[in-house]
Amino acid sequence: MLHDILILLVGLLLGAVIGFFGARLFMKKYLKKNPPINEDMIKALMMQMGRKPNQKQINQMMKAMEKYQ
């Protein structure tokens, strides 16, 4: 009985660790392939709002976005 519970707990722990690192690897690959936002997207967004952004404003927005990632 104690042996079965121990095997169950070890299996759950091992599954959680493998799942965590697998999900982490998957998300790293996904974000590298599909970045959430880039300079061109920021520039297009500001142009749609009726503003012509300069490079300083784009850099400020990129730093603000990276802060929250």
ZAMAR-156855 format. One record per atom (N, C-alpha, C): atom name; x, y, z; residue number from 1; residue in one letter. Coordinates in pm, 1 decimal, decimal comma. Example, Ala and Ser with C-alpha at 12.3 -4.5 7.8 and 13.67 -1.06 7.14 Angstrom:
<rs>
<r atomo="N" east="1319,0" north="-569,0" up="780,0" num="1" residuo="a"/>
<r atomo="CA" east="1230,0" north="-450,0" up="780,0" num="1" residuo="a"/>
<r atomo="C" east="1320,0" north="-330,0" up="780,0" num="1" residuo="a"/>
<r atomo="N" east="1285,0" north="-225,0" up="708,0" num="2" residuo="s"/>
<r atomo="CA" east="1367,0" north="-106,0" up="714,0" num="2" residuo="s"/>
<r atomo="C" east="1290,0" north="3,0" up="787,0" num="2" residuo="s"/>
</rs>
This chain:
<rs>
<r atomo="N" east="82,4" north="-119,1" up="0,0" num="1" residuo="m"/>
<r atomo="CA" east="0,0" north="0,0" up="0,0" num="1" residuo="m"/>
<r atomo="C" east="87,3" north="126,2" up="0,0" num="1" residuo="m"/>
<r atomo="N" east="182,0" north="134,3" up="92,3" num="2" residuo="l"/>
<r atomo="CA" east="271,9" north="249,1" up="98,1" num="2" residuo="l"/>
<r atomo="C" east="355,7" north="258,0" up="-29,2" num="2" residuo="l"/>
<r atomo="N" east="392,6" north="142,7" up="-80,5" num="3" residuo="h"/>
<r atomo="CA" east="471,1" north="135,8" up="-204,6" num="3" residuo="h"/>
<r atomo="C" east="392,4" north="195,5" up="-321,1" num="3" residuo="h"/>
<r atomo="N" east="263,0" north="166,0" up="-329,8" num="4" residuo="d"/>
<r atomo="CA" east="178,9" north="217,6" up="-438,2" num="4" residuo="d"/>
<r atomo="C" east="163,7" north="369,4" up="-429,7" num="4" residuo="d"/>
<r atomo="N" east="146,8" north="420,2" up="-309,7" num="5" residuo="i"/>
<r atomo="CA" east="132,1" north="564,4" up="-291,2" num="5" residuo="i"/>
<r atomo="C" east="262,3" north="635,6" up="-328,3" num="5" residuo="i"/>
<r atomo="N" east="373,4" north="577,1" up="-289,1" num="6" residuo="l"/>
<r atomo="CA" east="503,4" north="635,4" up="-322,1" num="6" residuo="l"/>
<r atomo="C" east="525,7" north="639,3" up="-473,2" num="6" residuo="l"/>
<r atomo="N" east="490,6" north="531,9" up="-541,3" num="7" residuo="i"/>
<r atomo="CA" east="503,7" north="527,4" up="-687,6" num="7" residuo="i"/>
<r atomo="C" east="414,0" north="632,8" up="-752,3" num="7" residuo="i"/>
<r atomo="N" east="293,2" north="649,3" up="-701,1" num="8" residuo="l"/>
<r atomo="CA" east="200,0" north="749,1" up="-753,3" num="8" residuo="l"/>
<r atomo="C" east="256,6" north="890,5" up="-735,4" num="8" residuo="l"/>
<r atomo="N" east="307,6" north="920,9" up="-618,0" num="9" residuo="l"/>
<r atomo="CA" east="363,2" north="1054,1" up="-592,7" num="9" residuo="l"/>
<r atomo="C" east="486,5" north="1082,2" up="-678,0" num="9" residuo="l"/>
<r atomo="N" east="572,9" north="983,5" up="-692,6" num="10" residuo="v"/>
<r atomo="CA" east="691,5" north="1001,1" up="-777,5" num="10" residuo="v"/>
<r atomo="C" east="649,7" north="1021,3" up="-922,9" num="10" residuo="v"/>
<r atomo="N" east="550,6" north="945,7" up="-966,9" num="11" residuo="g"/>
<r atomo="CA" east="501,5" north="959,7" up="-1104,2" num="11" residuo="g"/>
<r atomo="C" east="441,0" north="1096,4" up="-1128,9" num="11" residuo="g"/>
<r atomo="N" east="361,9" north="1147,1" up="-1033,6" num="12" residuo="l"/>
<r atomo="CA" east="303,1" north="1280,0" up="-1047,6" num="12" residuo="l"/>
<r atomo="C" east="410,5" north="1388,7" up="-1049,5" num="12" residuo="l"/>
<r atomo="N" east="507,2" north="1375,8" up="-962,1" num="13" residuo="l"/>
<r atomo="CA" east="614,9" north="1473,8" up="-957,3" num="13" residuo="l"/>
<r atomo="C" east="696,5" north="1472,5" up="-1086,3" num="13" residuo="l"/>
<r atomo="N" east="730,4" north="1355,8" up="-1132,0" num="14" residuo="l"/>
<r atomo="CA" east="806,7" north="1342,8" up="-1256,2" num="14" residuo="l"/>
<r atomo="C" east="727,4" north="1397,4" up="-1375,4" num="14" residuo="l"/>
<r atomo="N" east="599,1" north="1368,0" up="-1381,0" num="15" residuo="g"/>
<r atomo="CA" east="514,2" north="1419,7" up="-1488,8" num="15" residuo="g"/>
<r atomo="C" east="503,9" north="1571,0" up="-1486,4" num="15" residuo="g"/>
<r atomo="N" east="494,0" north="1628,0" up="-1367,1" num="16" residuo="a"/>
<r atomo="CA" east="485,8" north="1773,5" up="-1355,4" num="16" residuo="a"/>
<r atomo="C" east="615,5" north="1839,4" up="-1402,2" num="16" residuo="a"/>
<r atomo="N" east="729,2" north="1783,2" up="-1364,9" num="17" residuo="v"/>
<r atomo="CA" east="858,4" north="1840,4" up="-1404,9" num="17" residuo="v"/>
<r atomo="C" east="875,9" north="1830,8" up="-1556,3" num="17" residuo="v"/>
<r atomo="N" east="848,1" north="1714,7" up="-1611,8" num="18" residuo="i"/>
<r atomo="CA" east="860,9" north="1697,2" up="-1757,0" num="18" residuo="i"/>
<r atomo="C" east="762,9" north="1787,8" up="-1831,1" num="18" residuo="i"/>
<r atomo="N" east="641,4" north="1798,1" up="-1781,0" num="19" residuo="g"/>
<r atomo="CA" east="541,7" north="1885,9" up="-1843,1" num="19" residuo="g"/>
<r atomo="C" east="582,7" north="2031,2" up="-1839,2" num="19" residuo="g"/>
<r atomo="N" east="638,3" north="2074,9" up="-1726,6" num="20" residuo="f"/>
<r atomo="CA" east="681,5" north="2214,0" up="-1714,2" num="20" residuo="f"/>
<r atomo="C" east="790,0" north="2247,1" up="-1816,5" num="20" residuo="f"/>
<r atomo="N" east="894,0" north="2163,5" up="-1822,6" num="21" residuo="f"/>
<r atomo="CA" east="1003,5" north="2192,4" up="-1914,9" num="21" residuo="f"/>
<r atomo="C" east="961,5" north="2175,1" up="-2060,7" num="21" residuo="f"/>
<r atomo="N" east="871,3" north="2081,8" up="-2087,1" num="22" residuo="g"/>
<r atomo="CA" east="820,1" north="2066,3" up="-2223,3" num="22" residuo="g"/>
<r atomo="C" east="740,3" north="2187,6" up="-2267,2" num="22" residuo="g"/>
<r atomo="N" east="652,9" north="2237,5" up="-2179,6" num="23" residuo="a"/>
<r atomo="CA" east="573,2" north="2356,3" up="-2212,4" num="23" residuo="a"/>
<r atomo="C" east="662,8" north="2479,2" up="-2227,9" num="23" residuo="a"/>
<r atomo="N" east="765,0" north="2488,8" up="-2144,5" num="24" residuo="r"/>
<r atomo="CA" east="858,4" north="2600,5" up="-2152,5" num="24" residuo="r"/>
<r atomo="C" east="932,9" north="2600,7" up="-2285,6" num="24" residuo="r"/>
<r atomo="N" east="979,7" north="2484,4" up="-2326,5" num="25" residuo="l"/>
<r atomo="CA" east="1049,6" north="2472,3" up="-2454,4" num="25" residuo="l"/>
<r atomo="C" east="956,6" north="2506,8" up="-2570,8" num="25" residuo="l"/>
<r atomo="N" east="833,4" north="2457,5" up="-2565,0" num="26" residuo="f"/>
<r atomo="CA" east="735,3" north="2486,4" up="-2669,7" num="26" residuo="f"/>
<r atomo="C" east="708,6" north="2636,4" up="-2679,9" num="26" residuo="f"/>
<r atomo="N" east="690,0" north="2703,6" up="-2566,1" num="27" residuo="m"/>
<r atomo="CA" east="659,5" north="2847,0" up="-2568,7" num="27" residuo="m"/>
<r atomo="C" east="778,9" north="2928,7" up="-2617,7" num="27" residuo="m"/>
<r atomo="N" east="900,0" north="2888,8" up="-2582,5" num="28" residuo="k"/>
<r atomo="CA" east="1017,7" north="2960,2" up="-2632,6" num="28" residuo="k"/>
<r atomo="C" east="1024,9" north="2952,2" up="-2784,4" num="28" residuo="k"/>
<r atomo="N" east="1003,1" north="2831,9" up="-2838,6" num="29" residuo="k"/>
<r atomo="CA" east="1005,3" north="2815,8" up="-2984,3" num="29" residuo="k"/>
<r atomo="C" east="893,7" north="2895,8" up="-3049,5" num="29" residuo="k"/>
<r atomo="N" east="774,0" north="2894,3" up="-2990,5" num="30" residuo="y"/>
<r atomo="CA" east="659,9" north="2965,9" up="-3046,1" num="30" residuo="y"/>
<r atomo="C" east="683,8" north="3116,0" up="-3046,9" num="30" residuo="y"/>
<r atomo="N" east="735,5" north="3170,0" up="-2937,0" num="31" residuo="l"/>
<r atomo="CA" east="758,9" north="3313,7" up="-2930,7" num="31" residuo="l"/>
<r atomo="C" east="874,2" north="3357,4" up="-3020,1" num="31" residuo="l"/>
<r atomo="N" east="970,2" north="3271,4" up="-3042,1" num="32" residuo="k"/>
<r atomo="CA" east="1078,8" north="3304,7" up="-3134,7" num="32" residuo="k"/>
<r atomo="C" east="1025,2" north="3308,4" up="-3277,8" num="32" residuo="k"/>
<r atomo="N" east="936,3" north="3216,1" up="-3310,7" num="33" residuo="k"/>
<r atomo="CA" east="879,6" north="3208,5" up="-3444,7" num="33" residuo="k"/>
<r atomo="C" east="775,2" north="3317,3" up="-3467,1" num="33" residuo="k"/>
<r atomo="N" east="696,7" north="3348,6" up="-3365,1" num="34" residuo="n"/>
<r atomo="CA" east="588,7" north="3447,9" up="-3374,0" num="34" residuo="n"/>
<r atomo="C" east="605,3" north="3551,7" up="-3263,6" num="34" residuo="n"/>
<r atomo="N" east="693,3" north="3649,0" up="-3283,0" num="35" residuo="p"/>
<r atomo="CA" east="712,7" north="3748,9" up="-3176,9" num="35" residuo="p"/>
<r atomo="C" east="583,9" north="3827,2" up="-3153,8" num="35" residuo="p"/>
<r atomo="N" east="557,8" north="3863,7" up="-3029,2" num="36" residuo="p"/>
<r atomo="CA" east="431,3" north="3929,4" up="-2997,8" num="36" residuo="p"/>
<r atomo="C" east="415,6" north="4065,9" up="-3063,3" num="36" residuo="p"/>
<r atomo="N" east="521,2" north="4144,5" up="-3070,6" num="37" residuo="i"/>
<r atomo="CA" east="512,3" north="4276,5" up="-3133,9" num="37" residuo="i"/>
<r atomo="C" east="652,7" north="4320,0" up="-3174,7" num="37" residuo="i"/>
<r atomo="N" east="660,2" north="4395,4" up="-3283,7" num="38" residuo="n"/>
<r atomo="CA" east="789,8" north="4445,1" up="-3328,6" num="38" residuo="n"/>
<r atomo="C" east="776,8" north="4592,4" up="-3367,6" num="38" residuo="n"/>
<r atomo="N" east="885,9" north="4651,8" up="-3410,7" num="39" residuo="e"/>
<r atomo="CA" east="886,9" north="4795,1" up="-3441,4" num="39" residuo="e"/>
<r atomo="C" east="791,3" north="4830,9" up="-3554,0" num="39" residuo="e"/>
<r atomo="N" east="781,7" north="4744,8" up="-3654,7" num="40" residuo="d"/>
<r atomo="CA" east="692,1" north="4773,2" up="-3766,6" num="40" residuo="d"/>
<r atomo="C" east="546,7" north="4775,6" up="-3721,4" num="40" residuo="d"/>
<r atomo="N" east="510,6" north="4686,3" up="-3630,4" num="41" residuo="m"/>
<r atomo="CA" east="374,0" north="4684,5" up="-3579,2" num="41" residuo="m"/>
<r atomo="C" east="342,8" north="4811,8" up="-3499,8" num="41" residuo="m"/>
<r atomo="N" east="438,6" north="4856,6" up="-3419,3" num="42" residuo="i"/>
<r atomo="CA" east="418,7" north="4979,1" up="-3341,9" num="42" residuo="i"/>
<r atomo="C" east="403,5" north="5098,4" up="-3435,1" num="42" residuo="i"/>
<r atomo="N" east="487,7" north="5102,2" up="-3537,7" num="43" residuo="k"/>
<r atomo="CA" east="481,4" north="5213,2" up="-3633,5" num="43" residuo="k"/>
<r atomo="C" east="346,2" north="5214,0" up="-3706,0" num="43" residuo="k"/>
<r atomo="N" east="299,2" north="5097,7" up="-3747,8" num="44" residuo="a"/>
<r atomo="CA" east="170,5" north="5088,9" up="-3816,4" num="44" residuo="a"/>
<r atomo="C" east="56,5" north="5129,2" up="-3723,2" num="44" residuo="a"/>
<r atomo="N" east="64,8" north="5088,2" up="-3598,6" num="45" residuo="l"/>
<r atomo="CA" east="-39,6" north="5122,9" up="-3502,6" num="45" residuo="l"/>
<r atomo="C" east="-45,6" north="5273,7" up="-3480,8" num="45" residuo="l"/>
<r atomo="N" east="69,1" north="5336,8" up="-3465,9" num="46" residuo="m"/>
<r atomo="CA" east="71,0" north="5481,7" up="-3444,2" num="46" residuo="m"/>
<r atomo="C" east="25,0" north="5556,5" up="-3569,7" num="46" residuo="m"/>
<r atomo="N" east="58,7" north="5504,3" up="-3687,0" num="47" residuo="m"/>
<r atomo="CA" east="13,1" north="5567,0" up="-3811,4" num="47" residuo="m"/>
<r atomo="C" east="-139,2" north="5558,5" up="-3822,9" num="47" residuo="m"/>
<r atomo="N" east="-197,0" north="5446,4" up="-3778,9" num="48" residuo="q"/>
<r atomo="CA" east="-342,7" north="5431,5" up="-3782,7" num="48" residuo="q"/>
<r atomo="C" east="-410,6" north="5529,5" up="-3687,9" num="48" residuo="q"/>
<r atomo="N" east="-342,1" north="5565,4" up="-3580,3" num="49" residuo="m"/>
<r atomo="CA" east="-397,9" north="5661,0" up="-3484,7" num="49" residuo="m"/>
<r atomo="C" east="-377,6" north="5805,6" up="-3531,3" num="49" residuo="m"/>
<r atomo="N" east="-313,7" north="5823,2" up="-3647,0" num="50" residuo="g"/>
<r atomo="CA" east="-296,0" north="5956,4" up="-3702,2" num="50" residuo="g"/>
<r atomo="C" east="-168,9" north="6025,9" up="-3657,9" num="50" residuo="g"/>
<r atomo="N" east="-71,9" north="5951,3" up="-3608,9" num="51" residuo="r"/>
<r atomo="CA" east="55,6" north="6008,5" up="-3566,0" num="51" residuo="r"/>
<r atomo="C" east="167,5" north="5953,2" up="-3652,0" num="51" residuo="r"/>
<r atomo="N" east="263,2" north="6038,5" up="-3683,1" num="52" residuo="k"/>
<r atomo="CA" east="382,1" north="5992,0" up="-3754,0" num="52" residuo="k"/>
<r atomo="C" east="492,6" north="5977,6" up="-3650,2" num="52" residuo="k"/>
<r atomo="N" east="522,1" north="5855,3" up="-3610,0" num="53" residuo="p"/>
<r atomo="CA" east="619,5" north="5836,3" up="-3501,2" num="53" residuo="p"/>
<r atomo="C" east="763,3" north="5853,2" up="-3549,3" num="53" residuo="p"/>
<r atomo="N" east="846,4" north="5906,3" up="-3460,8" num="54" residuo="n"/>
<r atomo="CA" east="989,3" north="5909,1" up="-3490,4" num="54" residuo="n"/>
<r atomo="C" east="1054,0" north="5789,4" up="-3420,9" num="54" residuo="n"/>
<r atomo="N" east="1181,1" north="5768,0" up="-3446,7" num="55" residuo="q"/>
<r atomo="CA" east="1248,9" north="5648,7" up="-3394,9" num="55" residuo="q"/>
<r atomo="C" east="1256,0" north="5649,4" up="-3241,6" num="55" residuo="q"/>
<r atomo="N" east="1265,9" north="5767,6" up="-3182,6" num="56" residuo="k"/>
<r atomo="CA" east="1271,8" north="5777,1" up="-3036,4" num="56" residuo="k"/>
<r atomo="C" east="1141,4" north="5725,7" up="-2974,7" num="56" residuo="k"/>
<r atomo="N" east="1028,3" north="5763,0" up="-3032,8" num="57" residuo="q"/>
<r atomo="CA" east="898,9" north="5717,6" up="-2980,5" num="57" residuo="q"/>
<r atomo="C" east="884,0" north="5566,1" up="-2997,3" num="57" residuo="q"/>
<r atomo="N" east="930,0" north="5514,7" up="-3110,2" num="58" residuo="i"/>
<r atomo="CA" east="921,5" north="5370,1" up="-3134,1" num="58" residuo="i"/>
<r atomo="C" east="1007,5" north="5295,8" up="-3032,2" num="58" residuo="i"/>
<r atomo="N" east="1128,3" north="5347,9" up="-3006,4" num="59" residuo="n"/>
<r atomo="CA" east="1216,6" north="5284,0" up="-2907,7" num="59" residuo="n"/>
<r atomo="C" east="1155,4" north="5287,5" up="-2767,8" num="59" residuo="n"/>
<r atomo="N" east="1089,6" north="5398,1" up="-2732,7" num="60" residuo="q"/>
<r atomo="CA" east="1024,4" north="5407,7" up="-2602,4" num="60" residuo="q"/>
<r atomo="C" east="912,9" north="5303,3" up="-2589,9" num="60" residuo="q"/>
<r atomo="N" east="836,0" north="5286,7" up="-2695,2" num="61" residuo="m"/>
<r atomo="CA" east="727,1" north="5188,2" up="-2693,2" num="61" residuo="m"/>
<r atomo="C" east="782,8" north="5045,7" up="-2683,9" num="61" residuo="m"/>
<r atomo="N" east="891,7" north="5019,2" up="-2754,6" num="62" residuo="m"/>
<r atomo="CA" east="953,3" north="4884,8" up="-2749,3" num="62" residuo="m"/>
<r atomo="C" east="1003,2" north="4855,6" up="-2607,9" num="62" residuo="m"/>
<r atomo="N" east="1067,2" north="4954,1" up="-2543,2" num="63" residuo="k"/>
<r atomo="CA" east="1114,3" north="4933,4" up="-2406,3" num="63" residuo="k"/>
<r atomo="C" east="997,8" north="4909,1" up="-2311,5" num="63" residuo="k"/>
<r atomo="N" east="888,4" north="4982,1" up="-2332,1" num="64" residuo="a"/>
<r atomo="CA" east="770,7" north="4962,5" up="-2246,7" num="64" residuo="a"/>
<r atomo="C" east="711,1" north="4823,6" up="-2267,3" num="64" residuo="a"/>
<r atomo="N" east="708,6" north="4775,9" up="-2390,9" num="65" residuo="m"/>
<r atomo="CA" east="655,3" north="4642,2" up="-2419,3" num="65" residuo="m"/>
<r atomo="C" east="744,7" north="4534,1" up="-2359,9" num="65" residuo="m"/>
<r atomo="N" east="876,3" north="4550,4" up="-2371,7" num="66" residuo="e"/>
<r atomo="CA" east="969,6" north="4450,1" up="-2318,7" num="66" residuo="e"/>
<r atomo="C" east="963,1" north="4444,1" up="-2166,4" num="66" residuo="e"/>
<r atomo="N" east="929,6" north="4555,4" up="-2105,3" num="67" residuo="k"/>
<r atomo="CA" east="920,1" north="4560,2" up="-1959,6" num="67" residuo="k"/>
<r atomo="C" east="810,6" north="4465,3" up="-1909,0" num="67" residuo="k"/>
<r atomo="N" east="703,2" north="4450,0" up="-1984,6" num="68" residuo="y"/>
<r atomo="CA" east="589,9" north="4369,2" up="-1942,5" num="68" residuo="y"/>
<r atomo="C" east="593,8" north="4227,1" up="-1995,7" num="68" residuo="y"/>
<r atomo="N" east="699,6" north="4188,7" up="-2064,0" num="69" residuo="q"/>
<r atomo="CA" east="708,8" north="4051,1" up="-2115,3" num="69" residuo="q"/>
<r atomo="C" east="785,2" north="3963,1" up="-2022,8" num="69" residuo="q"/>
</rs>
